[in-house]
Amino acid sequence: MSSVPIAPDPSPAVLAAIPAPWWRFPMVWLVLAGPAIVVAACVVTMVIAFRHADVVLTEAPARAAARGVPLAGATAPALQARNHAATPAR
């Protein structure tokens, strides 16, 4: 047999006095979850922004209109809404 004495089982009072590790407390996870969610949302937003970046325009729309390219089709809904908002109610 071995010469090391066997310690008796600790009583419940002794076990209750031993502090629990930090990861056993739910409040710690609640505090850490907020910043972790924000960082994850930031990464997702950056991925979406980089994958779906807008196309760079090589010519301004005003220059296209000056060359004679009709923009009436593209601006018609905006002009109708503006004109409708300016008309007085009957």
Backbone torsions as a table, in degrees:
resi	resn	phi	psi	omega
1	MET	NA	169.5	-178.9
2	SER	-90.6	160.4	-178.5
3	SER	-92.9	1.8	-178.9
4	VAL	-84.0	125.8	179.2
5	PRO	-72.1	146.9	178.8
6	ILE	-90.3	127.9	-179.8
7	ALA	-79.3	144.4	178.4
8	PRO	-71.1	158.7	177.3
9	ASP	-63.0	135.2	180.0
10	PRO	-69.8	149.6	180.0
11	SER	-75.9	162.0	178.7
12	PRO	-59.4	-30.7	179.1
13	ALA	-67.5	-37.6	178.8
14	VAL	-69.9	-40.7	178.5
15	LEU	-65.2	-35.3	179.7
16	ALA	-70.5	-26.0	-178.5
17	ALA	-79.9	-17.5	179.3
18	ILE	-77.3	124.0	-178.8
19	PRO	-70.9	144.8	178.9
20	ALA	-77.7	153.2	177.1
21	PRO	-66.0	160.1	-173.5
22	TRP	-61.8	-31.3	-176.1
23	TRP	-76.8	-4.5	178.5
24	ARG	-85.9	-7.8	-177.7
25	PHE	-96.7	124.8	-178.2
26	PRO	-63.3	-30.1	-178.3
27	MET	-63.5	-33.6	178.6
28	VAL	-62.0	-44.0	-179.5
29	TRP	-69.0	-33.0	176.8
30	LEU	-66.8	-40.9	179.5
31	VAL	-69.6	-39.1	-179.5
32	LEU	-76.7	-24.2	-177.0
33	ALA	-69.1	-35.3	-178.3
34	GLY	-59.8	-59.2	177.8
35	PRO	-61.9	-33.8	179.1
36	ALA	-65.1	-39.7	178.2
37	ILE	-66.9	-39.1	179.2
38	VAL	-64.8	-42.1	178.6
39	VAL	-64.9	-42.5	178.6
40	ALA	-63.6	-41.2	178.6
41	ALA	-65.5	-35.9	177.4
42	CYS	-64.5	-43.5	179.6
43	VAL	-64.5	-43.0	178.3
44	VAL	-62.6	-42.3	178.9
45	THR	-63.5	-41.2	178.7
46	MET	-65.4	-39.9	178.6
47	VAL	-63.5	-44.2	178.4
48	ILE	-62.9	-42.6	-178.9
49	ALA	-65.1	-39.4	-178.9
50	PHE	-75.9	-34.6	-179.2
51	ARG	-75.8	-32.3	-176.3
52	HIS	-115.0	46.4	-179.8
53	ALA	-70.6	146.0	179.1
54	ASP	-70.0	152.4	178.8
55	VAL	-74.9	139.8	179.3
56	VAL	-77.2	129.1	178.2
57	LEU	-81.2	133.4	179.2
58	THR	-93.0	-19.1	-179.4
59	GLU	-137.9	136.6	-179.3
60	ALA	-71.3	147.5	179.0
61	PRO	-61.1	-29.9	179.7
62	ALA	-65.3	-37.5	178.0
63	ARG	-67.5	-37.7	178.4
64	ALA	-64.9	-37.8	178.4
65	ALA	-68.5	-34.4	179.1
66	ALA	-68.6	-28.2	179.4
67	ARG	-80.7	-7.4	178.3
68	GLY	103.8	6.1	176.7
69	VAL	-75.1	121.7	-177.1
70	PRO	-69.4	128.8	175.9
71	LEU	-108.2	5.8	-177.0
72	ALA	-61.8	-37.1	179.9
73	GLY	-65.3	-36.8	-177.8
74	ALA	-77.1	-32.2	-176.1
75	THR	-100.7	-0.1	-176.6
76	ALA	-59.5	-47.3	-179.9
77	PRO	-61.1	-37.3	179.7
78	ALA	-68.1	-40.7	179.4
79	LEU	-66.6	-40.2	178.5
80	GLN	-64.6	-41.2	179.7
81	ALA	-66.8	-39.5	179.4
82	ARG	-65.7	-44.9	-179.1
83	ASN	-66.4	-37.3	179.4
84	HIS	-67.0	-37.5	179.2
85	ALA	-70.1	-25.6	-177.6
86	ALA	-85.3	-16.5	-178.5
87	THR	-75.7	141.0	179.4
88	PRO	-73.7	153.0	178.8
89	ALA	-74.0	143.6	179.8
90	ARG	-94.3	NA	NA
